[in-house]
Amino acid sequence: MHQAHQQGHRAGGSPSPAGGGWLEKALPGLSLFTMAMTVPQVWAVWVDAQTAGVSLLSWGAYLVAALLWFFYGLGKRDRTIWVACIGWILLDAAVVVGVLWRG
């Protein structure tokens, strides 16, 4: 029982981040996958000049959230958070700027 309790904790006694090793390993790949799923929206706005139906409010909110998460990750010195946020900031800003520029 004592060993099972300790497996989910670090040496300092606090729970391991993100619930365990497998999730920590999966998150960077998942982040890249979801960013890749966003590239078609950026392409549609910049290459195809299609801004109809693209919500500036939504993408602006995503950009603000990515910026806040970036600074949170820096403050926590959590590379998994802040590195991923760089990609999100670039993608979200590309959509926002593209809608403002072309819309």
Sine and cosine of phi, psi and omega as CSV:
sin_phi,cos_phi,sin_psi,cos_psi,sin_omega,cos_omega
0.00,0.00,-0.70,0.71,-0.03,-1.00
-0.89,0.45,-0.66,0.75,0.01,-1.00
-0.91,0.42,-0.65,0.76,0.01,-1.00
-0.89,0.45,-0.60,0.80,0.02,-1.00
-0.93,0.38,-0.62,0.78,-0.05,-1.00
-0.97,0.26,-0.41,0.91,-0.07,-1.00
-0.89,0.46,-0.50,0.86,0.00,-1.00
-1.00,0.02,0.16,0.99,-0.05,-1.00
-0.82,-0.57,0.46,-0.89,0.11,-0.99
-0.98,0.19,0.06,-1.00,0.00,-1.00
-0.86,0.51,-0.54,0.84,-0.03,-1.00
-0.98,0.21,-0.10,1.00,0.04,-1.00
0.99,-0.13,-0.08,1.00,0.01,-1.00
-1.00,-0.04,0.46,-0.89,0.00,-1.00
-0.87,0.49,0.53,-0.85,0.03,-1.00
-0.93,0.37,0.55,-0.83,-0.05,-1.00
-0.92,0.40,0.52,-0.85,0.09,-1.00
0.88,0.48,0.29,0.96,0.12,-0.99
0.99,0.13,-0.02,1.00,0.06,-1.00
0.57,-0.82,0.11,-0.99,-0.09,-1.00
-0.91,0.41,-0.67,0.74,-0.07,-1.00
-0.90,0.44,-0.61,0.79,-0.01,-1.00
-0.94,0.34,-0.66,0.75,0.05,-1.00
-0.87,0.50,-0.60,0.80,0.01,-1.00
-0.96,0.27,-0.52,0.85,-0.06,-1.00
-0.99,0.15,-0.48,0.88,-0.11,-0.99
-0.86,0.51,-0.69,0.72,0.03,-1.00
-0.87,0.49,-0.67,0.75,0.03,-1.00
-0.91,0.41,-0.65,0.76,0.04,-1.00
-0.90,0.44,-0.64,0.77,0.03,-1.00
-0.89,0.45,-0.70,0.71,0.04,-1.00
-0.89,0.45,-0.65,0.76,0.02,-1.00
-0.88,0.48,-0.74,0.68,-0.03,-1.00
-0.93,0.36,-0.54,0.84,0.09,-1.00
-0.91,0.42,-0.66,0.75,0.03,-1.00
-0.88,0.48,-0.55,0.83,0.03,-1.00
-0.95,0.32,-0.26,0.97,0.01,-1.00
-1.00,-0.01,-0.37,0.93,-0.03,-1.00
-0.84,0.55,-0.65,0.76,0.03,-1.00
-0.86,0.51,-0.53,0.85,0.05,-1.00
-0.93,0.37,-0.68,0.74,0.04,-1.00
-0.89,0.46,-0.69,0.73,0.01,-1.00
-0.87,0.49,-0.72,0.70,-0.02,-1.00
-0.87,0.49,-0.64,0.77,-0.03,-1.00
-0.96,0.29,-0.71,0.70,-0.13,-0.99
-1.00,0.02,-0.68,0.74,-0.09,-1.00
-1.00,0.01,-0.72,0.69,-0.03,-1.00
-1.00,0.01,-0.11,0.99,0.00,-1.00
0.82,0.57,0.60,0.80,0.01,-1.00
-0.98,-0.22,0.97,-0.23,0.01,-1.00
-0.92,-0.38,-0.12,0.99,0.01,-1.00
-0.89,0.46,0.77,-0.64,0.03,-1.00
1.00,0.09,-0.06,1.00,0.04,-1.00
-1.00,0.04,0.86,-0.52,-0.07,-1.00
-1.00,0.09,0.93,-0.37,0.07,-1.00
-0.90,0.44,-0.59,0.81,0.03,-1.00
-0.88,0.47,-0.72,0.69,0.00,-1.00
-0.90,0.43,-0.77,0.64,-0.04,-1.00
-0.93,0.38,-0.53,0.85,0.10,-0.99
-0.91,0.43,-0.63,0.77,0.05,-1.00
-0.91,0.41,-0.65,0.76,0.04,-1.00
-0.88,0.48,-0.65,0.76,0.01,-1.00
-0.91,0.43,-0.71,0.70,0.03,-1.00
-0.88,0.48,-0.69,0.73,0.01,-1.00
-0.88,0.47,-0.68,0.73,0.01,-1.00
-0.89,0.46,-0.64,0.77,0.04,-1.00
-0.90,0.44,-0.70,0.72,0.02,-1.00
-0.90,0.44,-0.68,0.73,0.04,-1.00
-0.89,0.45,-0.60,0.80,0.03,-1.00
-0.86,0.51,-0.77,0.64,-0.02,-1.00
-0.93,0.37,-0.56,0.83,0.09,-1.00
-0.89,0.46,-0.73,0.68,0.01,-1.00
-0.88,0.47,-0.64,0.77,0.07,-1.00
-0.89,0.45,-0.71,0.70,-0.01,-1.00
-0.88,0.48,-0.60,0.80,0.02,-1.00
-1.00,0.08,-0.09,1.00,-0.07,-1.00
0.83,0.56,0.65,0.76,-0.01,-1.00
-0.96,-0.27,0.99,-0.17,-0.07,-1.00
-0.87,0.49,-0.55,0.83,0.01,-1.00
-0.86,0.50,-0.60,0.80,-0.02,-1.00
-0.98,0.21,-0.83,0.56,-0.17,-0.99
-0.95,0.32,-0.54,0.84,0.02,-1.00
-0.92,0.40,-0.71,0.70,0.03,-1.00
-0.87,0.49,-0.60,0.80,-0.03,-1.00
-0.91,0.40,-0.46,0.89,0.06,-1.00
-0.87,0.49,-0.72,0.70,0.05,-1.00
-0.88,0.47,-0.69,0.72,0.00,-1.00
-0.91,0.42,-0.63,0.77,0.03,-1.00
-0.88,0.47,-0.70,0.71,0.01,-1.00
-0.89,0.45,-0.72,0.69,-0.01,-1.00
-0.92,0.40,-0.74,0.67,-0.01,-1.00
-0.89,0.45,-0.68,0.74,0.01,-1.00
-0.91,0.42,-0.59,0.81,0.03,-1.00
-0.88,0.47,-0.66,0.75,0.02,-1.00
-0.93,0.36,-0.74,0.68,-0.03,-1.00
-0.87,0.50,-0.77,0.64,-0.02,-1.00
-0.90,0.43,-0.65,0.76,0.02,-1.00
-0.89,0.46,-0.67,0.75,0.03,-1.00
-0.92,0.40,-0.68,0.74,0.03,-1.00
-0.91,0.42,-0.65,0.76,-0.05,-1.00
-0.95,0.32,-0.72,0.69,-0.12,-0.99
-1.00,-0.10,-0.34,0.94,-0.09,-1.00
-1.00,0.07,0.00,0.00,0.00,0.00
